[in-house]
Amino acid sequence: MKREQATATQLIDDDRVRVTRFDFVPGAETGWHRHEMDYVITALTDCRMLLEEPGGESREVLVPAGTVYRRDEGVEHNVINGGDEPMSFVETELK
């Protein structure tokens, strides 16, 4: 099944950080990717994420608007808007 791609808007890319805003219509995805840097996510809206993970596993996660979390480099996944409303978050990658 072909999904619509999330819109990625680069906000900052300097020698210390790369900041990107991601906007998803319902059902849109990032596509499979591996994070090459540690990163911080800030949810701008309630985010009902369907996370496809290596090995064929998937899980659903609700990240409430205003929530901030961090992950180490190496995370591999496809992020899908599993909800009925648009969702948006900002990703800050630490160089």
PDB file of N, CA, C and O in Angstrom:
ATOM      1  N   MET A   1       0.837  -1.177   0.000  1.00  0.00           N
ATOM      2  CA  MET A   1       0.000   0.000   0.000  1.00  0.00           C
ATOM      3  C   MET A   1       0.888   1.249   0.000  1.00  0.00           C
ATOM      4  O   MET A   1       1.780   1.382   0.838  1.00  0.00           O
ATOM      5  N   LYS A   2       0.643   2.142  -0.926  1.00  0.00           N
ATOM      6  CA  LYS A   2       1.403   3.388  -1.040  1.00  0.00           C
ATOM      7  C   LYS A   2       0.743   4.456  -0.180  1.00  0.00           C
ATOM      8  O   LYS A   2      -0.436   4.766  -0.352  1.00  0.00           O
ATOM      9  N   ARG A   3       1.517   5.017   0.749  1.00  0.00           N
ATOM     10  CA  ARG A   3       1.015   6.078   1.624  1.00  0.00           C
ATOM     11  C   ARG A   3       1.545   7.426   1.165  1.00  0.00           C
ATOM     12  O   ARG A   3       2.602   7.513   0.540  1.00  0.00           O
ATOM     13  N   GLU A   4       0.803   8.470   1.482  1.00  0.00           N
ATOM     14  CA  GLU A   4       1.273   9.826   1.236  1.00  0.00           C
ATOM     15  C   GLU A   4       2.471  10.112   2.141  1.00  0.00           C
ATOM     16  O   GLU A   4       2.530   9.613   3.265  1.00  0.00           O
ATOM     17  N   GLN A   5       3.414  10.901   1.666  1.00  0.00           N
ATOM     18  CA  GLN A   5       4.589  11.252   2.455  1.00  0.00           C
ATOM     19  C   GLN A   5       4.292  12.449   3.353  1.00  0.00           C
ATOM     20  O   GLN A   5       3.610  13.390   2.947  1.00  0.00           O
ATOM     21  N   ALA A   6       4.807  12.400   4.564  1.00  0.00           N
ATOM     22  CA  ALA A   6       4.738  13.551   5.465  1.00  0.00           C
ATOM     23  C   ALA A   6       5.528  14.694   4.838  1.00  0.00           C
ATOM     24  O   ALA A   6       6.462  14.459   4.071  1.00  0.00           O
ATOM     25  N   THR A   7       5.160  15.913   5.159  1.00  0.00           N
ATOM     26  CA  THR A   7       5.887  17.086   4.684  1.00  0.00           C
ATOM     27  C   THR A   7       6.961  17.433   5.693  1.00  0.00           C
ATOM     28  O   THR A   7       6.666  17.644   6.869  1.00  0.00           O
ATOM     29  N   ALA A   8       8.207  17.495   5.243  1.00  0.00           N
ATOM     30  CA  ALA A   8       9.344  17.840   6.107  1.00  0.00           C
ATOM     31  C   ALA A   8       9.830  19.229   5.706  1.00  0.00           C
ATOM     32  O   ALA A   8      10.188  19.462   4.552  1.00  0.00           O
ATOM     33  N   THR A   9       9.839  20.153   6.677  1.00  0.00           N
ATOM     34  CA  THR A   9      10.282  21.518   6.440  1.00  0.00           C
ATOM     35  C   THR A   9      11.494  21.795   7.312  1.00  0.00           C
ATOM     36  O   THR A   9      11.386  21.835   8.538  1.00  0.00           O
ATOM     37  N   GLN A  10      12.642  21.986   6.687  1.00  0.00           N
ATOM     38  CA  GLN A  10      13.861  22.247   7.457  1.00  0.00           C
ATOM     39  C   GLN A  10      13.833  23.684   7.977  1.00  0.00           C
ATOM     40  O   GLN A  10      13.666  24.632   7.208  1.00  0.00           O
ATOM     41  N   LEU A  11      13.997  23.830   9.284  1.00  0.00           N
ATOM     42  CA  LEU A  11      13.946  25.141   9.932  1.00  0.00           C
ATOM     43  C   LEU A  11      15.333  25.683  10.242  1.00  0.00           C
ATOM     44  O   LEU A  11      15.573  26.882  10.100  1.00  0.00           O
ATOM     45  N   ILE A  12      16.245  24.818  10.661  1.00  0.00           N
ATOM     46  CA  ILE A  12      17.626  25.190  10.986  1.00  0.00           C
ATOM     47  C   ILE A  12      18.532  24.043  10.583  1.00  0.00           C
ATOM     48  O   ILE A  12      18.192  22.877  10.781  1.00  0.00           O
ATOM     49  N   ASP A  13      19.682  24.371  10.019  1.00  0.00           N
ATOM     50  CA  ASP A  13      20.719  23.372   9.772  1.00  0.00           C
ATOM     51  C   ASP A  13      22.055  24.101   9.866  1.00  0.00           C
ATOM     52  O   ASP A  13      22.512  24.722   8.906  1.00  0.00           O
ATOM     53  N   ASP A  14      22.674  24.011  11.055  1.00  0.00           N
ATOM     54  CA  ASP A  14      23.960  24.668  11.250  1.00  0.00           C
ATOM     55  C   ASP A  14      24.970  23.656  11.778  1.00  0.00           C
ATOM     56  O   ASP A  14      24.746  22.450  11.671  1.00  0.00           O
ATOM     57  N   ASP A  15      26.061  24.121  12.338  1.00  0.00           N
ATOM     58  CA  ASP A  15      27.102  23.191  12.779  1.00  0.00           C
ATOM     59  C   ASP A  15      26.753  22.455  14.067  1.00  0.00           C
ATOM     60  O   ASP A  15      27.476  21.541  14.463  1.00  0.00           O
ATOM     61  N   ARG A  16      25.654  22.835  14.735  1.00  0.00           N
ATOM     62  CA  ARG A  16      25.303  22.196  16.017  1.00  0.00           C
ATOM     63  C   ARG A  16      24.022  21.382  15.977  1.00  0.00           C
ATOM     64  O   ARG A  16      23.938  20.335  16.619  1.00  0.00           O
ATOM     65  N   VAL A  17      23.013  21.849  15.225  1.00  0.00           N
ATOM     66  CA  VAL A  17      21.714  21.159  15.187  1.00  0.00           C
ATOM     67  C   VAL A  17      21.099  21.216  13.798  1.00  0.00           C
ATOM     68  O   VAL A  17      21.414  22.085  12.985  1.00  0.00           O
ATOM     69  N   ARG A  18      20.201  20.251  13.554  1.00  0.00           N
ATOM     70  CA  ARG A  18      19.313  20.311  12.395  1.00  0.00           C
ATOM     71  C   ARG A  18      17.902  20.191  12.960  1.00  0.00           C
ATOM     72  O   ARG A  18      17.586  19.230  13.662  1.00  0.00           O
ATOM     73  N   VAL A  19      17.055  21.172  12.650  1.00  0.00           N
ATOM     74  CA  VAL A  19      15.689  21.212  13.167  1.00  0.00           C
ATOM     75  C   VAL A  19      14.734  21.110  11.980  1.00  0.00           C
ATOM     76  O   VAL A  19      14.821  21.885  11.028  1.00  0.00           O
ATOM     77  N   THR A  20      13.824  20.143  12.055  1.00  0.00           N
ATOM     78  CA  THR A  20      12.890  19.887  10.968  1.00  0.00           C
ATOM     79  C   THR A  20      11.484  19.745  11.535  1.00  0.00           C
ATOM     80  O   THR A  20      11.265  19.049  12.526  1.00  0.00           O
ATOM     81  N   ARG A  21      10.537  20.418  10.888  1.00  0.00           N
ATOM     82  CA  ARG A  21       9.127  20.250  11.253  1.00  0.00           C
ATOM     83  C   ARG A  21       8.520  19.211  10.315  1.00  0.00           C
ATOM     84  O   ARG A  21       8.718  19.265   9.101  1.00  0.00           O
ATOM     85  N   PHE A  22       7.776  18.259  10.895  1.00  0.00           N
ATOM     86  CA  PHE A  22       7.088  17.236  10.122  1.00  0.00           C
ATOM     87  C   PHE A  22       5.588  17.419  10.285  1.00  0.00           C
ATOM     88  O   PHE A  22       5.083  17.520  11.403  1.00  0.00           O
ATOM     89  N   ASP A  23       4.877  17.462   9.159  1.00  0.00           N
ATOM     90  CA  ASP A  23       3.414  17.580   9.152  1.00  0.00           C
ATOM     91  C   ASP A  23       2.841  16.389   8.392  1.00  0.00           C
ATOM     92  O   ASP A  23       3.271  16.077   7.282  1.00  0.00           O
ATOM     93  N   PHE A  24       1.871  15.735   9.006  1.00  0.00           N
ATOM     94  CA  PHE A  24       1.269  14.513   8.472  1.00  0.00           C
ATOM     95  C   PHE A  24      -0.243  14.688   8.340  1.00  0.00           C
ATOM     96  O   PHE A  24      -0.909  15.086   9.296  1.00  0.00           O
ATOM     97  N   VAL A  25      -0.778  14.397   7.174  1.00  0.00           N
ATOM     98  CA  VAL A  25      -2.223  14.206   7.074  1.00  0.00           C
ATOM     99  C   VAL A  25      -2.491  12.797   7.608  1.00  0.00           C
ATOM    100  O   VAL A  25      -1.557  12.004   7.723  1.00  0.00           O
ATOM    101  N   PRO A  26      -3.743  12.468   7.938  1.00  0.00           N
ATOM    102  CA  PRO A  26      -4.019  11.107   8.396  1.00  0.00           C
ATOM    103  C   PRO A  26      -3.514  10.067   7.384  1.00  0.00           C
ATOM    104  O   PRO A  26      -3.779  10.168   6.186  1.00  0.00           O
ATOM    105  N   GLY A  27      -2.792   9.081   7.886  1.00  0.00           N
ATOM    106  CA  GLY A  27      -2.261   8.010   7.057  1.00  0.00           C
ATOM    107  C   GLY A  27      -0.910   8.285   6.424  1.00  0.00           C
ATOM    108  O   GLY A  27      -0.314   7.372   5.854  1.00  0.00           O
ATOM    109  N   ALA A  28      -0.399   9.521   6.502  1.00  0.00           N
ATOM    110  CA  ALA A  28       0.897   9.851   5.899  1.00  0.00           C
ATOM    111  C   ALA A  28       2.031   9.240   6.714  1.00  0.00           C
ATOM    112  O   ALA A  28       1.874   8.945   7.899  1.00  0.00           O
ATOM    113  N   GLU A  29       3.183   9.053   6.057  1.00  0.00           N
ATOM    114  CA  GLU A  29       4.330   8.405   6.683  1.00  0.00           C
ATOM    115  C   GLU A  29       5.615   9.172   6.402  1.00  0.00           C
ATOM    116  O   GLU A  29       5.689   9.990   5.484  1.00  0.00           O
ATOM    117  N   THR A  30       6.633   8.883   7.225  1.00  0.00           N
ATOM    118  CA  THR A  30       7.967   9.420   6.952  1.00  0.00           C
ATOM    119  C   THR A  30       8.695   8.558   5.935  1.00  0.00           C
ATOM    120  O   THR A  30       9.557   9.054   5.210  1.00  0.00           O
ATOM    121  N   GLY A  31       8.364   7.288   5.872  1.00  0.00           N
ATOM    122  CA  GLY A  31       9.152   6.315   5.121  1.00  0.00           C
ATOM    123  C   GLY A  31      10.217   5.756   6.058  1.00  0.00           C
ATOM    124  O   GLY A  31      10.570   6.385   7.056  1.00  0.00           O
ATOM    125  N   TRP A  32      10.720   4.583   5.734  1.00  0.00           N
ATOM    126  CA  TRP A  32      11.730   3.932   6.566  1.00  0.00           C
ATOM    127  C   TRP A  32      12.990   4.779   6.617  1.00  0.00           C
ATOM    128  O   TRP A  32      13.463   5.267   5.590  1.00  0.00           O
ATOM    129  N   HIS A  33      13.530   4.952   7.814  1.00  0.00           N
ATOM    130  CA  HIS A  33      14.772   5.712   7.980  1.00  0.00           C
ATOM    131  C   HIS A  33      15.471   5.282   9.263  1.00  0.00           C
ATOM    132  O   HIS A  33      14.864   4.715  10.171  1.00  0.00           O
ATOM    133  N   ARG A  34      16.768   5.572   9.304  1.00  0.00           N
ATOM    134  CA  ARG A  34      17.595   5.308  10.489  1.00  0.00           C
ATOM    135  C   ARG A  34      18.171   6.641  10.933  1.00  0.00           C
ATOM    136  O   ARG A  34      18.749   7.381  10.136  1.00  0.00           O
ATOM    137  N   HIS A  35      18.007   6.938  12.212  1.00  0.00           N
ATOM    138  CA  HIS A  35      18.515   8.196  12.763  1.00  0.00           C
ATOM    139  C   HIS A  35      20.033   8.105  12.948  1.00  0.00           C
ATOM    140  O   HIS A  35      20.532   7.246  13.674  1.00  0.00           O
ATOM    141  N   GLU A  36      20.739   8.989  12.291  1.00  0.00           N
ATOM    142  CA  GLU A  36      22.199   9.020  12.340  1.00  0.00           C
ATOM    143  C   GLU A  36      22.733   9.899  13.469  1.00  0.00           C
ATOM    144  O   GLU A  36      23.939   9.944  13.709  1.00  0.00           O
ATOM    145  N   MET A  37      21.827  10.602  14.164  1.00  0.00           N
ATOM    146  CA  MET A  37      22.213  11.483  15.272  1.00  0.00           C
ATOM    147  C   MET A  37      21.226  11.309  16.419  1.00  0.00           C
ATOM    148  O   MET A  37      20.090  10.888  16.202  1.00  0.00           O
ATOM    149  N   ASP A  38      21.656  11.634  17.649  1.00  0.00           N
ATOM    150  CA  ASP A  38      20.719  11.740  18.751  1.00  0.00           C
ATOM    151  C   ASP A  38      19.690  12.806  18.379  1.00  0.00           C
ATOM    152  O   ASP A  38      20.001  13.743  17.644  1.00  0.00           O
ATOM    153  N   TYR A  39      18.462  12.662  18.890  1.00  0.00           N
ATOM    154  CA  TYR A  39      17.438  13.629  18.509  1.00  0.00           C
ATOM    155  C   TYR A  39      16.410  13.837  19.609  1.00  0.00           C
ATOM    156  O   TYR A  39      16.247  13.012  20.508  1.00  0.00           O
ATOM    157  N   VAL A  40      15.716  14.981  19.505  1.00  0.00           N
ATOM    158  CA  VAL A  40      14.650  15.367  20.426  1.00  0.00           C
ATOM    159  C   VAL A  40      13.403  15.644  19.593  1.00  0.00           C
ATOM    160  O   VAL A  40      13.474  16.331  18.574  1.00  0.00           O
ATOM    161  N   ILE A  41      12.263  15.111  20.027  1.00  0.00           N
ATOM    162  CA  ILE A  41      10.970  15.345  19.367  1.00  0.00           C
ATOM    163  C   ILE A  41      10.114  16.208  20.283  1.00  0.00           C
ATOM    164  O   ILE A  41      10.011  15.947  21.481  1.00  0.00           O
ATOM    165  N   THR A  42       9.500  17.239  19.708  1.00  0.00           N
ATOM    166  CA  THR A  42       8.525  18.081  20.402  1.00  0.00           C
ATOM    167  C   THR A  42       7.211  17.973  19.644  1.00  0.00           C
ATOM    168  O   THR A  42       7.127  18.388  18.489  1.00  0.00           O
ATOM    169  N   ALA A  43       6.187  17.422  20.278  1.00  0.00           N
ATOM    170  CA  ALA A  43       4.874  17.262  19.640  1.00  0.00           C
ATOM    171  C   ALA A  43       4.150  18.606  19.625  1.00  0.00           C
ATOM    172  O   ALA A  43       3.956  19.223  20.672  1.00  0.00           O
ATOM    173  N   LEU A  44       3.756  19.050  18.448  1.00  0.00           N
ATOM    174  CA  LEU A  44       2.992  20.297  18.318  1.00  0.00           C
ATOM    175  C   LEU A  44       1.499  20.037  18.440  1.00  0.00           C
ATOM    176  O   LEU A  44       0.748  20.905  18.884  1.00  0.00           O
ATOM    177  N   THR A  45       1.073  18.851  18.049  1.00  0.00           N
ATOM    178  CA  THR A  45      -0.319  18.418  18.161  1.00  0.00           C
ATOM    179  C   THR A  45      -0.318  17.084  18.898  1.00  0.00           C
ATOM    180  O   THR A  45       0.741  16.496  19.118  1.00  0.00           O
ATOM    181  N   ASP A  46      -1.486  16.608  19.276  1.00  0.00           N
ATOM    182  CA  ASP A  46      -1.562  15.221  19.730  1.00  0.00           C
ATOM    183  C   ASP A  46      -1.128  14.360  18.548  1.00  0.00           C
ATOM    184  O   ASP A  46      -1.627  14.528  17.436  1.00  0.00           O
ATOM    185  N   CYS A  47      -0.207  13.446  18.788  1.00  0.00           N
ATOM    186  CA  CYS A  47       0.330  12.604  17.716  1.00  0.00           C
ATOM    187  C   CYS A  47      -0.009  11.149  17.996  1.00  0.00           C
ATOM    188  O   CYS A  47       0.531  10.540  18.920  1.00  0.00           O
ATOM    189  N   ARG A  48      -0.914  10.596  17.187  1.00  0.00           N
ATOM    190  CA  ARG A  48      -1.238   9.173  17.253  1.00  0.00           C
ATOM    191  C   ARG A  48      -0.349   8.477  16.240  1.00  0.00           C
ATOM    192  O   ARG A  48      -0.695   8.348  15.065  1.00  0.00           O
ATOM    193  N   MET A  49       0.803   8.031  16.720  1.00  0.00           N
ATOM    194  CA  MET A  49       1.812   7.448  15.835  1.00  0.00           C
ATOM    195  C   MET A  49       1.661   5.943  15.742  1.00  0.00           C
ATOM    196  O   MET A  49       1.498   5.252  16.748  1.00  0.00           O
ATOM    197  N   LEU A  50       1.719   5.450  14.519  1.00  0.00           N
ATOM    198  CA  LEU A  50       1.887   4.028  14.281  1.00  0.00           C
ATOM    199  C   LEU A  50       3.343   3.876  13.875  1.00  0.00           C
ATOM    200  O   LEU A  50       3.758   4.393  12.838  1.00  0.00           O
ATOM    201  N   LEU A  51       4.116   3.175  14.682  1.00  0.00           N
ATOM    202  CA  LEU A  51       5.543   3.004  14.439  1.00  0.00           C
ATOM    203  C   LEU A  51       5.793   1.609  13.898  1.00  0.00           C
ATOM    204  O   LEU A  51       5.588   0.613  14.592  1.00  0.00           O
ATOM    205  N   GLU A  52       6.242   1.550  12.644  1.00  0.00           N
ATOM    206  CA  GLU A  52       6.674   0.279  12.067  1.00  0.00           C
ATOM    207  C   GLU A  52       8.141   0.129  12.403  1.00  0.00           C
ATOM    208  O   GLU A  52       8.931   1.051  12.202  1.00  0.00           O
ATOM    209  N   GLU A  53       8.508  -1.050  12.921  1.00  0.00           N
ATOM    210  CA  GLU A  53       9.863  -1.277  13.401  1.00  0.00           C
ATOM    211  C   GLU A  53      10.483  -2.478  12.703  1.00  0.00           C
ATOM    212  O   GLU A  53       9.778  -3.312  12.135  1.00  0.00           O
ATOM    213  N   PRO A  54      11.826  -2.559  12.752  1.00  0.00           N
ATOM    214  CA  PRO A  54      12.494  -3.697  12.103  1.00  0.00           C
ATOM    215  C   PRO A  54      11.936  -5.033  12.593  1.00  0.00           C
ATOM    216  O   PRO A  54      11.495  -5.154  13.736  1.00  0.00           O
ATOM    217  N   GLY A  55      11.962  -6.010  11.727  1.00  0.00           N
ATOM    218  CA  GLY A  55      11.464  -7.337  12.086  1.00  0.00           C
ATOM    219  C   GLY A  55       9.974  -7.489  11.850  1.00  0.00           C
ATOM    220  O   GLY A  55       9.394  -8.520  12.189  1.00  0.00           O
ATOM    221  N   GLY A  56       9.339  -6.459  11.264  1.00  0.00           N
ATOM    222  CA  GLY A  56       7.919  -6.555  10.965  1.00  0.00           C
ATOM    223  C   GLY A  56       6.996  -6.178  12.099  1.00  0.00           C
ATOM    224  O   GLY A  56       5.776  -6.281  11.964  1.00  0.00           O
ATOM    225  N   GLU A  57       7.556  -5.739  13.226  1.00  0.00           N
ATOM    226  CA  GLU A  57       6.714  -5.350  14.353  1.00  0.00           C
ATOM    227  C   GLU A  57       6.218  -3.928  14.182  1.00  0.00           C
ATOM    228  O   GLU A  57       6.847  -3.118  13.500  1.00  0.00           O
ATOM    229  N   SER A  58       5.086  -3.628  14.804  1.00  0.00           N
ATOM    230  CA  SER A  58       4.572  -2.258  14.832  1.00  0.00           C
ATOM    231  C   SER A  58       3.891  -2.033  16.172  1.00  0.00           C
ATOM    232  O   SER A  58       3.446  -2.967  16.838  1.00  0.00           O
ATOM    233  N   ARG A  59       3.826  -0.751  16.543  1.00  0.00           N
ATOM    234  CA  ARG A  59       3.148  -0.405  17.791  1.00  0.00           C
ATOM    235  C   ARG A  59       2.544   0.979  17.644  1.00  0.00           C
ATOM    236  O   ARG A  59       3.021   1.804  16.864  1.00  0.00           O
ATOM    237  N   GLU A  60       1.491   1.218  18.403  1.00  0.00           N
ATOM    238  CA  GLU A  60       0.827   2.509  18.402  1.00  0.00           C
ATOM    239  C   GLU A  60       1.223   3.271  19.654  1.00  0.00           C
ATOM    240  O   GLU A  60       1.315   2.708  20.744  1.00  0.00           O
ATOM    241  N   VAL A  61       1.456   4.565  19.475  1.00  0.00           N
ATOM    242  CA  VAL A  61       1.873   5.422  20.581  1.00  0.00           C
ATOM    243  C   VAL A  61       1.093   6.722  20.494  1.00  0.00           C
ATOM    244  O   VAL A  61       0.954   7.284  19.407  1.00  0.00           O
ATOM    245  N   LEU A  62       0.587   7.207  21.604  1.00  0.00           N
ATOM    246  CA  LEU A  62      -0.031   8.537  21.672  1.00  0.00           C
ATOM    247  C   LEU A  62       0.946   9.470  22.363  1.00  0.00           C
ATOM    248  O   LEU A  62       1.319   9.254  23.516  1.00  0.00           O
ATOM    249  N   VAL A  63       1.357  10.508  21.650  1.00  0.00           N
ATOM    250  CA  VAL A  63       2.247  11.528  22.202  1.00  0.00           C
ATOM    251  C   VAL A  63       1.427  12.810  22.290  1.00  0.00           C
ATOM    252  O   VAL A  63       1.151  13.430  21.263  1.00  0.00           O
ATOM    253  N   PRO A  64       1.028  13.225  23.507  1.00  0.00           N
ATOM    254  CA  PRO A  64       0.197  14.421  23.640  1.00  0.00           C
ATOM    255  C   PRO A  64       0.922  15.691  23.202  1.00  0.00           C
ATOM    256  O   PRO A  64       2.143  15.795  23.322  1.00  0.00           O
ATOM    257  N   ALA A  65       0.159  16.649  22.696  1.00  0.00           N
ATOM    258  CA  ALA A  65       0.719  17.942  22.297  1.00  0.00           C
ATOM    259  C   ALA A  65       1.519  18.529  23.457  1.00  0.00           C
ATOM    260  O   ALA A  65       1.090  18.469  24.610  1.00  0.00           O
ATOM    261  N   GLY A  66       2.680  19.095  23.146  1.00  0.00           N
ATOM    262  CA  GLY A  66       3.547  19.695  24.154  1.00  0.00           C
ATOM    263  C   GLY A  66       4.553  18.743  24.762  1.00  0.00           C
ATOM    264  O   GLY A  66       5.457  19.178  25.476  1.00  0.00           O
ATOM    265  N   THR A  67       4.419  17.448  24.495  1.00  0.00           N
ATOM    266  CA  THR A  67       5.351  16.459  25.025  1.00  0.00           C
ATOM    267  C   THR A  67       6.689  16.542  24.298  1.00  0.00           C
ATOM    268  O   THR A  67       6.742  16.742  23.084  1.00  0.00           O
ATOM    269  N   VAL A  68       7.769  16.385  25.062  1.00  0.00           N
ATOM    270  CA  VAL A  68       9.119  16.379  24.499  1.00  0.00           C
ATOM    271  C   VAL A  68       9.799  15.088  24.944  1.00  0.00           C
ATOM    272  O   VAL A  68       9.725  14.717  26.115  1.00  0.00           O
ATOM    273  N   TYR A  69      10.467  14.399  24.004  1.00  0.00           N
ATOM    274  CA  TYR A  69      11.246  13.212  24.372  1.00  0.00           C
ATOM    275  C   TYR A  69      12.490  13.139  23.504  1.00  0.00           C
ATOM    276  O   TYR A  69      12.561  13.767  22.447  1.00  0.00           O
ATOM    277  N   ARG A  70      13.482  12.357  23.963  1.00  0.00           N
ATOM    278  CA  ARG A  70      14.734  12.217  23.219  1.00  0.00           C
ATOM    279  C   ARG A  70      15.041  10.746  22.964  1.00  0.00           C
ATOM    280  O   ARG A  70      14.619   9.859  23.707  1.00  0.00           O
ATOM    281  N   ARG A  71      15.792  10.521  21.887  1.00  0.00           N
ATOM    282  CA  ARG A  71      16.230   9.168  21.543  1.00  0.00           C
ATOM    283  C   ARG A  71      17.689   9.230  21.083  1.00  0.00           C
ATOM    284  O   ARG A  71      18.161  10.258  20.597  1.00  0.00           O
ATOM    285  N   ASP A  72      18.382   8.114  21.247  1.00  0.00           N
ATOM    286  CA  ASP A  72      19.758   8.015  20.788  1.00  0.00           C
ATOM    287  C   ASP A  72      19.799   7.693  19.296  1.00  0.00           C
ATOM    288  O   ASP A  72      18.836   7.179  18.728  1.00  0.00           O
ATOM    289  N   GLU A  73      20.931   8.006  18.681  1.00  0.00           N
ATOM    290  CA  GLU A  73      21.118   7.647  17.272  1.00  0.00           C
ATOM    291  C   GLU A  73      20.929   6.153  17.099  1.00  0.00           C
ATOM    292  O   GLU A  73      21.073   5.383  18.048  1.00  0.00           O
ATOM    293  N   GLY A  74      20.608   5.753  15.886  1.00  0.00           N
ATOM    294  CA  GLY A  74      20.468   4.338  15.578  1.00  0.00           C
ATOM    295  C   GLY A  74      19.041   3.842  15.501  1.00  0.00           C
ATOM    296  O   GLY A  74      18.800   2.740  15.008  1.00  0.00           O
ATOM    297  N   VAL A  75      18.080   4.636  15.980  1.00  0.00           N
ATOM    298  CA  VAL A  75      16.678   4.220  15.903  1.00  0.00           C
ATOM    299  C   VAL A  75      16.294   4.085  14.429  1.00  0.00           C
ATOM    300  O   VAL A  75      16.574   4.966  13.616  1.00  0.00           O
ATOM    301  N   GLU A  76      15.650   2.967  14.105  1.00  0.00           N
ATOM    302  CA  GLU A  76      15.201   2.715  12.738  1.00  0.00           C
ATOM    303  C   GLU A  76      13.707   2.442  12.763  1.00  0.00           C
ATOM    304  O   GLU A  76      13.239   1.591  13.520  1.00  0.00           O
ATOM    305  N   HIS A  77      12.957   3.164  11.934  1.00  0.00           N
ATOM    306  CA  HIS A  77      11.506   2.987  11.924  1.00  0.00           C
ATOM    307  C   HIS A  77      10.860   3.743  10.771  1.00  0.00           C
ATOM    308  O   HIS A  77      11.518   4.480  10.036  1.00  0.00           O
ATOM    309  N   ASN A  78       9.560   3.540  10.633  1.00  0.00           N
ATOM    310  CA  ASN A  78       8.696   4.322   9.755  1.00  0.00           C
ATOM    311  C   ASN A  78       7.611   4.883  10.656  1.00  0.00           C
ATOM    312  O   ASN A  78       6.923   4.129  11.344  1.00  0.00           O
ATOM    313  N   VAL A  79       7.450   6.211  10.658  1.00  0.00           N
ATOM    314  CA  VAL A  79       6.438   6.861  11.485  1.00  0.00           C
ATOM    315  C   VAL A  79       5.227   7.174  10.605  1.00  0.00           C
ATOM    316  O   VAL A  79       5.356   7.799   9.552  1.00  0.00           O
ATOM    317  N   ILE A  80       4.048   6.731  11.051  1.00  0.00           N
ATOM    318  CA  ILE A  80       2.799   6.904  10.309  1.00  0.00           C
ATOM    319  C   ILE A  80       1.800   7.619  11.208  1.00  0.00           C
ATOM    320  O   ILE A  80       1.713   7.327  12.401  1.00  0.00           O
ATOM    321  N   ASN A  81       1.047   8.551  10.640  1.00  0.00           N
ATOM    322  CA  ASN A  81      -0.050   9.156  11.392  1.00  0.00           C
ATOM    323  C   ASN A  81      -1.175   8.139  11.436  1.00  0.00           C
ATOM    324  O   ASN A  81      -1.876   7.933  10.445  1.00  0.00           O
ATOM    325  N   GLY A  82      -1.345   7.505  12.585  1.00  0.00           N
ATOM    326  CA  GLY A  82      -2.368   6.485  12.758  1.00  0.00           C
ATOM    327  C   GLY A  82      -3.693   7.032  13.222  1.00  0.00           C
ATOM    328  O   GLY A  82      -4.614   6.266  13.506  1.00  0.00           O
ATOM    329  N   GLY A  83      -3.812   8.373  13.308  1.00  0.00           N
ATOM    330  CA  GLY A  83      -5.050   8.986  13.777  1.00  0.00           C
ATOM    331  C   GLY A  83      -5.908   9.517  12.641  1.00  0.00           C
ATOM    332  O   GLY A  83      -5.596   9.345  11.463  1.00  0.00           O
ATOM    333  N   ASP A  84      -7.008  10.172  13.031  1.00  0.00           N
ATOM    334  CA  ASP A  84      -7.961  10.737  12.072  1.00  0.00           C
ATOM    335  C   ASP A  84      -7.751  12.229  11.849  1.00  0.00           C
ATOM    336  O   ASP A  84      -8.446  12.832  11.032  1.00  0.00           O
ATOM    337  N   GLU A  85      -6.809  12.830  12.560  1.00  0.00           N
ATOM    338  CA  GLU A  85      -6.547  14.260  12.463  1.00  0.00           C
ATOM    339  C   GLU A  85      -5.105  14.479  12.006  1.00  0.00           C
ATOM    340  O   GLU A  85      -4.256  13.611  12.207  1.00  0.00           O
ATOM    341  N   PRO A  86      -4.821  15.625  11.398  1.00  0.00           N
ATOM    342  CA  PRO A  86      -3.425  15.935  11.068  1.00  0.00           C
ATOM    343  C   PRO A  86      -2.572  15.936  12.336  1.00  0.00           C
ATOM    344  O   PRO A  86      -3.067  16.234  13.423  1.00  0.00           O
ATOM    345  N   MET A  87      -1.295  15.604  12.191  1.00  0.00           N
ATOM    346  CA  MET A  87      -0.374  15.658  13.327  1.00  0.00           C
ATOM    347  C   MET A  87       0.914  16.334  12.887  1.00  0.00           C
ATOM    348  O   MET A  87       1.305  16.271  11.722  1.00  0.00           O
ATOM    349  N   SER A  88       1.568  16.988  13.857  1.00  0.00           N
ATOM    350  CA  SER A  88       2.811  17.712  13.580  1.00  0.00           C
ATOM    351  C   SER A  88       3.750  17.601  14.764  1.00  0.00           C
ATOM    352  O   SER A  88       3.329  17.615  15.921  1.00  0.00           O
ATOM    353  N   PHE A  89       5.045  17.488  14.446  1.00  0.00           N
ATOM    354  CA  PHE A  89       6.062  17.559  15.496  1.00  0.00           C
ATOM    355  C   PHE A  89       7.318  18.186  14.924  1.00  0.00           C
ATOM    356  O   PHE A  89       7.501  18.259  13.709  1.00  0.00           O
ATOM    357  N   VAL A  90       8.183  18.640  15.828  1.00  0.00           N
ATOM    358  CA  VAL A  90       9.480  19.193  15.451  1.00  0.00           C
ATOM    359  C   VAL A  90      10.556  18.230  15.941  1.00  0.00           C
ATOM    360  O   VAL A  90      10.553  17.811  17.098  1.00  0.00           O
ATOM    361  N   GLU A  91      11.473  17.889  15.044  1.00  0.00           N
ATOM    362  CA  GLU A  91      12.600  17.028  15.371  1.00  0.00           C
ATOM    363  C   GLU A  91      13.869  17.880  15.397  1.00  0.00           C
ATOM    364  O   GLU A  91      14.180  18.578  14.432  1.00  0.00           O
ATOM    365  N   THR A  92      14.597  17.813  16.515  1.00  0.00           N
ATOM    366  CA  THR A  92      15.867  18.509  16.639  1.00  0.00           C
ATOM    367  C   THR A  92      16.963  17.461  16.741  1.00  0.00           C
ATOM    368  O   THR A  92      17.039  16.723  17.723  1.00  0.00           O
ATOM    369  N   GLU A  93      17.817  17.402  15.716  1.00  0.00           N
ATOM    370  CA  GLU A  93      18.929  16.459  15.691  1.00  0.00           C
ATOM    371  C   GLU A  93      20.178  17.148  16.225  1.00  0.00           C
ATOM    372  O   GLU A  93      20.474  18.285  15.858  1.00  0.00           O
ATOM    373  N   LEU A  94      20.909  16.451  17.096  1.00  0.00           N
ATOM    374  CA  LEU A  94      22.093  17.005  17.753  1.00  0.00           C
ATOM    375  C   LEU A  94      23.344  16.517  17.040  1.00  0.00           C
ATOM    376  O   LEU A  94      23.628  15.319  17.008  1.00  0.00           O
ATOM    377  N   LYS A  95      24.087  17.454  16.470  1.00  0.00           N
ATOM    378  CA  LYS A  95      25.284  17.090  15.704  1.00  0.00           C
ATOM    379  C   LYS A  95      26.495  16.932  16.592  1.00  0.00           C
ATOM    380  O   LYS A  95      27.583  16.628  16.104  1.00  0.00           O
TER     381      LYS A  95
END
